[in-house]
């Protein structure tokens, strides 16, 4: 049985591309989530009369 290194290389490159894509999307989503939670916290502070 022979190992086809060309096919293995293509599969590894595709797998690395998918992993990089997922990591970049996760970072973007995390930044958006943090931004939204900060905006929500500021909105709650402005609307809470007990905090004044």
KEMARGU-370243 format. One record per atom (N, C-alpha, C, O, CB): residue number from 1; atom name; x, y, z. Coordinates in Angstrom, 2 decimals. Glycine has a CB too. Layout:
! KEMARGU-370243
{NUM,CA,{X,Y,Z}}
...
***
This chain:
! KEMARGU-370243
{1,N,{0.84,-1.19,0.00}}
{1,CA,{0.00,0.00,0.00}}
{1,C,{0.88,1.24,0.00}}
{1,O,{1.74,1.39,0.86}}
{1,CB,{-0.95,0.00,1.21}}
{2,N,{0.66,2.12,-0.95}}
{2,CA,{1.45,3.34,-1.05}}
{2,C,{0.69,4.51,-0.45}}
{2,O,{-0.54,4.58,-0.52}}
{2,CB,{1.83,3.63,-2.51}}
{3,N,{1.45,5.41,0.14}}
{3,CA,{0.85,6.61,0.72}}
{3,C,{0.94,7.72,-0.31}}
{3,O,{2.01,7.99,-0.86}}
{3,CB,{1.57,7.02,2.06}}
{4,N,{-0.20,8.36,-0.58}}
{4,CA,{-0.23,9.43,-1.54}}
{4,C,{-0.08,10.76,-0.77}}
{4,O,{-1.06,11.30,-0.26}}
{4,CB,{-1.55,9.39,-2.39}}
{5,N,{1.14,11.25,-0.71}}
{5,CA,{1.44,12.44,0.09}}
{5,C,{0.77,13.70,-0.48}}
{5,O,{0.49,14.64,0.27}}
{5,CB,{2.94,12.65,0.17}}
{6,N,{0.52,13.72,-1.76}}
{6,CA,{-0.14,14.87,-2.37}}
{6,C,{-1.57,15.03,-1.82}}
{6,O,{-1.98,16.13,-1.46}}
{6,CB,{-0.17,14.72,-3.91}}
{7,N,{-2.30,13.94,-1.77}}
{7,CA,{-3.68,13.97,-1.25}}
{7,C,{-3.67,14.30,0.24}}
{7,O,{-4.49,15.09,0.70}}
{7,CB,{-4.38,12.60,-1.50}}
{8,N,{-2.76,13.72,0.98}}
{8,CA,{-2.65,14.01,2.41}}
{8,C,{-2.35,15.49,2.63}}
{8,O,{-2.91,16.11,3.53}}
{8,CB,{-1.56,13.12,3.08}}
{9,N,{-1.47,16.05,1.82}}
{9,CA,{-1.14,17.47,1.91}}
{9,C,{-2.35,18.36,1.65}}
{9,O,{-2.55,19.35,2.36}}
{9,CB,{-0.04,17.82,0.94}}
{10,N,{-3.13,18.02,0.66}}
{10,CA,{-4.34,18.80,0.34}}
{10,C,{-5.32,18.73,1.51}}
{10,O,{-5.89,19.75,1.90}}
{10,CB,{-5.01,18.27,-0.96}}
{11,N,{-5.52,17.54,2.06}}
{11,CA,{-6.46,17.38,3.18}}
{11,C,{-5.99,18.18,4.39}}
{11,O,{-6.79,18.81,5.07}}
{11,CB,{-6.62,15.89,3.54}}
{12,N,{-4.69,18.14,4.67}}
{12,CA,{-4.15,18.89,5.81}}
{12,C,{-4.32,20.40,5.59}}
{12,O,{-4.68,21.12,6.52}}
{12,CB,{-2.65,18.55,6.03}}
{13,N,{-4.06,20.89,4.39}}
{13,CA,{-4.24,22.31,4.09}}
{13,C,{-5.70,22.73,4.23}}
{13,O,{-5.99,23.81,4.76}}
{13,CB,{-3.75,22.62,2.67}}
{14,N,{-6.62,21.91,3.78}}
{14,CA,{-8.04,22.23,3.92}}
{14,C,{-8.43,22.25,5.40}}
{14,O,{-9.15,23.15,5.84}}
{14,CB,{-8.91,21.22,3.15}}
{15,N,{-7.95,21.28,6.16}}
{15,CA,{-8.26,21.23,7.58}}
{15,C,{-7.70,22.46,8.31}}
{15,O,{-8.37,23.03,9.17}}
{15,CB,{-7.69,19.94,8.21}}
{16,N,{-6.48,22.86,7.98}}
{16,CA,{-5.89,24.05,8.60}}
{16,C,{-6.69,25.30,8.22}}
{16,O,{-6.89,26.17,9.06}}
{16,CB,{-4.41,24.21,8.17}}
{17,N,{-7.13,25.39,6.99}}
{17,CA,{-7.94,26.52,6.56}}
{17,C,{-9.25,26.61,7.32}}
{17,O,{-9.67,27.69,7.72}}
{17,CB,{-8.23,26.43,5.08}}
{18,N,{-9.89,25.47,7.53}}
{18,CA,{-11.15,25.46,8.28}}
{18,C,{-10.91,25.88,9.73}}
{18,O,{-11.69,26.66,10.28}}
{18,CB,{-11.80,24.06,8.24}}
{19,N,{-9.84,25.39,10.34}}
{19,CA,{-9.53,25.76,11.73}}
{19,C,{-9.26,27.26,11.83}}
{19,O,{-9.76,27.91,12.75}}
{19,CB,{-8.31,24.97,12.24}}
{20,N,{-8.48,27.80,10.91}}
{20,CA,{-8.18,29.24,10.93}}
{20,C,{-9.46,30.05,10.74}}
{20,O,{-9.66,31.05,11.41}}
{20,CB,{-7.15,29.61,9.83}}
{21,N,{-10.32,29.62,9.83}}
{21,CA,{-11.59,30.31,9.59}}
{21,C,{-12.45,30.32,10.86}}
{21,O,{-13.02,31.35,11.22}}
{21,CB,{-12.36,29.63,8.44}}
{22,N,{-12.53,29.19,11.54}}
{22,CA,{-13.33,29.10,12.76}}
{22,C,{-12.76,29.98,13.87}}
{22,O,{-13.52,30.63,14.60}}
{22,CB,{-13.41,27.66,13.24}}
{23,N,{-11.45,30.02,14.01}}
{23,CA,{-10.83,30.85,15.05}}
{23,C,{-11.08,32.33,14.77}}
{23,O,{-11.41,33.08,15.69}}
{23,CB,{-9.31,30.58,15.13}}
{24,N,{-10.94,32.75,13.52}}
{24,CA,{-11.18,34.16,13.18}}
{24,C,{-12.63,34.55,13.40}}
{24,O,{-12.91,35.64,13.90}}
{24,CB,{-10.78,34.42,11.73}}
{25,N,{-13.57,33.68,13.04}}
{25,CA,{-14.99,33.98,13.26}}
{25,C,{-15.30,34.04,14.75}}
{25,O,{-16.10,34.87,15.18}}
{25,CB,{-15.87,32.93,12.59}}
{26,N,{-14.67,33.17,15.53}}
{26,CA,{-14.90,33.17,16.97}}
{26,C,{-14.40,34.47,17.59}}
{26,O,{-15.08,35.04,18.45}}
{26,CB,{-14.21,31.96,17.62}}
{27,N,{-13.25,34.94,17.17}}
{27,CA,{-12.73,36.21,17.69}}
{27,C,{-13.65,37.37,17.35}}
{27,O,{-13.91,38.23,18.19}}
{27,CB,{-11.32,36.48,17.15}}
{28,N,{-14.14,37.39,16.11}}
{28,CA,{-15.05,38.46,15.68}}
{28,C,{-16.34,38.41,16.50}}
{28,O,{-16.82,39.44,16.97}}
{28,CB,{-15.36,38.33,14.17}}
{29,N,{-16.90,37.22,16.66}}
{29,CA,{-18.13,37.08,17.44}}
{29,C,{-17.92,37.47,18.89}}
{29,O,{-18.80,38.06,19.52}}
{29,CB,{-18.65,35.65,17.34}}
{30,N,{-16.76,37.14,19.43}}
{30,CA,{-16.47,37.48,20.83}}
{30,C,{-16.37,39.00,21.00}}
{30,O,{-16.88,39.54,21.99}}
{30,CB,{-15.15,36.81,21.29}}
{31,N,{-15.74,39.68,20.06}}
{31,CA,{-15.65,41.14,20.13}}
{31,C,{-17.03,41.78,20.02}}
{31,O,{-17.34,42.72,20.75}}
{31,CB,{-14.73,41.67,19.02}}
{32,N,{-17.86,41.26,19.11}}
{32,CA,{-19.22,41.79,18.96}}
{32,C,{-20.02,41.56,20.24}}
{32,O,{-20.78,42.44,20.66}}
{32,CB,{-19.93,41.13,17.76}}
{33,N,{-19.87,40.39,20.86}}
{33,CA,{-20.60,40.08,22.08}}
{33,C,{-20.18,41.01,23.22}}
{33,O,{-21.02,41.53,23.95}}
{33,CB,{-20.38,38.61,22.49}}
{34,N,{-18.87,41.24,23.35}}
{34,CA,{-18.38,42.14,24.40}}
{34,C,{-18.89,43.56,24.17}}
{34,O,{-19.27,44.25,25.12}}
{34,CB,{-16.85,42.13,24.44}}
{35,N,{-18.90,44.00,22.93}}
{35,CA,{-19.38,45.34,22.60}}
{35,C,{-20.86,45.46,22.96}}
{35,O,{-21.28,46.46,23.55}}
{35,CB,{-19.16,45.64,21.10}}
{36,N,{-21.65,44.46,22.60}}
{36,CA,{-23.08,44.48,22.91}}
{36,C,{-23.33,44.45,24.42}}
{36,O,{-24.21,45.16,24.91}}
{36,CB,{-23.78,43.30,22.24}}
{37,N,{-22.57,43.65,25.14}}
{37,CA,{-22.80,43.56,26.58}}
{37,C,{-22.41,44.86,27.28}}
{37,O,{-23.05,45.24,28.26}}
{37,CB,{-22.01,42.38,27.18}}
{38,N,{-21.39,45.54,26.80}}
{38,CA,{-21.00,46.83,27.38}}
{38,C,{-22.09,47.86,27.11}}
{38,O,{-22.45,48.63,28.00}}
{38,CB,{-19.64,47.32,26.80}}
{39,N,{-22.62,47.88,25.89}}
{39,CA,{-23.70,48.81,25.56}}
{39,C,{-24.95,48.52,26.39}}
{39,O,{-25.62,49.45,26.84}}
{39,CB,{-24.02,48.74,24.06}}
{40,N,{-25.27,47.26,26.59}}
{40,CA,{-26.43,46.89,27.40}}
{40,C,{-26.23,47.31,28.85}}
{40,O,{-27.18,47.78,29.49}}
{40,CB,{-26.69,45.39,27.31}}
{41,N,{-25.03,47.14,29.38}}
{41,CA,{-24.76,47.52,30.76}}
{41,C,{-24.91,49.03,30.93}}
{41,O,{-25.45,49.48,31.94}}
{41,CB,{-23.34,47.07,31.18}}
{42,N,{-24.44,49.81,29.97}}
{42,CA,{-24.57,51.27,30.05}}
{42,C,{-26.04,51.67,29.97}}
{42,O,{-26.46,52.61,30.65}}
{42,CB,{-23.77,51.95,28.92}}
{43,N,{-26.82,50.98,29.16}}
{43,CA,{-28.24,51.27,29.03}}
{43,C,{-28.97,50.98,30.34}}
{43,O,{-29.85,51.74,30.75}}
{43,CB,{-28.86,50.45,27.88}}
{44,N,{-28.61,49.90,31.00}}
{44,CA,{-29.23,49.56,32.28}}
{44,C,{-28.86,50.58,33.33}}
{44,O,{-29.71,50.97,34.13}}
{44,CB,{-28.82,48.15,32.73}}
{45,N,{-27.63,51.04,33.35}}
{45,CA,{-27.20,52.04,34.33}}
{45,C,{-27.97,53.34,34.15}}
{45,O,{-28.33,53.98,35.14}}
{45,CB,{-25.69,52.31,34.19}}
{46,N,{-28.24,53.73,32.92}}
{46,CA,{-28.97,54.98,32.66}}
{46,C,{-30.44,54.86,33.05}}
{46,O,{-31.05,55.86,33.45}}
{46,CB,{-28.86,55.36,31.18}}
{47,N,{-31.02,53.68,32.94}}
{47,CA,{-32.45,53.53,33.19}}
{47,C,{-32.77,53.15,34.63}}
{47,O,{-33.94,53.19,35.01}}
{47,CB,{-33.02,52.50,32.26}}
{48,N,{-31.81,52.79,35.43}}
{48,CA,{-32.05,52.34,36.81}}
{48,C,{-32.08,53.53,37.75}}
{48,O,{-31.02,54.11,38.00}}
{48,CB,{-30.97,51.32,37.25}}
{49,N,{-33.23,53.92,38.27}}
{49,CA,{-33.31,55.11,39.15}}
{49,C,{-32.67,54.88,40.51}}
{49,O,{-32.31,55.85,41.18}}
{49,CB,{-34.76,55.53,39.34}}
{50,N,{-32.52,53.63,40.94}}
{50,CA,{-31.90,53.34,42.24}}
{50,C,{-30.41,53.59,42.23}}
{50,O,{-29.82,53.79,43.29}}
{50,CB,{-32.17,51.91,42.64}}
{51,N,{-29.81,53.59,41.09}}
{51,CA,{-28.35,53.77,40.99}}
{51,C,{-27.95,55.25,41.08}}
{51,O,{-26.77,55.54,41.29}}
{51,CB,{-27.84,53.19,39.68}}
{52,N,{-28.88,56.16,40.93}}
{52,CA,{-28.55,57.60,40.94}}
{52,C,{-28.35,58.13,42.32}}
{52,O,{-28.07,59.32,42.49}}
{52,CB,{-29.63,58.40,40.28}}
***
